[in-house]
Amino acid sequence: MIHLLATIISALYLGGNSQPLNVLVFSKTAGFRHESIPAGVSCLEQIAARNGWRISSSEDPSVFSDENLAKVDVTVWLMTTGDVLDPAQQEAFRRFIRSGKGFVGAILWAAGRAK
């Protein structure tokens, strides 16, 4: 699964960009918490190191602001659950997506977006 994510992330960034890919891994949970989240983050960090990506991971929803997201090329929602962003953070994330930047939802992300 993690190698599939790496392939998807790489594909999102193809196009001859000479700058390192900036990846944000977000794994906040507001419900069920999968015990493999730390292993998933670690694996993505290893893949990032091999590919020369810049990667940060967070469970702090305040990273979803226009200022913070301007530094990111792709977000990976890794096993998130529940409603983890407030309305202002949701709007910042919508603007991020609409700007053409990348999003990868892994495993439980959809469970938090049922509304």
C-alpha positions, -999 to +999 in steps of 0.1 A: +000+000+000+027+025+009+046+018-024+013+026-042+011+059-023+047+067-034+038+060-070+007+082-068+026+110-051+054+108-077+029+109-106+012+140-091+046+157-093+058+147-127+065+175-152+101+184-149+099+204-117+135+208-104+125+216-068+121+189-042+086+176-037+071+189-004+048+164+012+026+168+042+015+136+059-016+143+081-028+115+104-052+132+129-080+109+142-112+119+159-125+084+164-110+050+157-072+052+157-054+026+136-023+012+154-002+012+122-002+050+117+034+054+131+046+027+108+029+043+078+045+077+086+079+061+091+076+042+058+066+074+039+096+092+055+119+065+042+105+067+007+108+105+008+145+102+018+152+078-011+134+102-035+148+135-023+114+147-011+109+171+018+083+155+041+066+166+073+040+148+093+015+163+117-017+156+136-022+193+142-051+206+121-037+241+123-013+232+095-043+236+072-040+274+067-032+292+034+002+302+047+012+266+057-003+249+026+015+273+003+047+255+012+032+220+003+029+203-030+008+172-019-010+162+012-013+126+023-042+119+047-030+088+063-057+068+082-075+099+094-109+094+110-137+117+120-142+154+114-107+167+120-108+202+104-128+232+115-146+253+088-117+277+082-092+248+078-116+230+054-118+262+033-080+265+032-078+229+021-104+234-006-083+264-019-052+242-018-069+215-040-085+240-063-050+256-069-040+223-086-020+209-057-021+172-048-041+151-024-038+114-015-063+098+009-051+065+024-074+040+040-098+056+065-099+092+052-133+086+036-147+075+069-143+111+082-159+126+051-193+109+050-212+142+056 
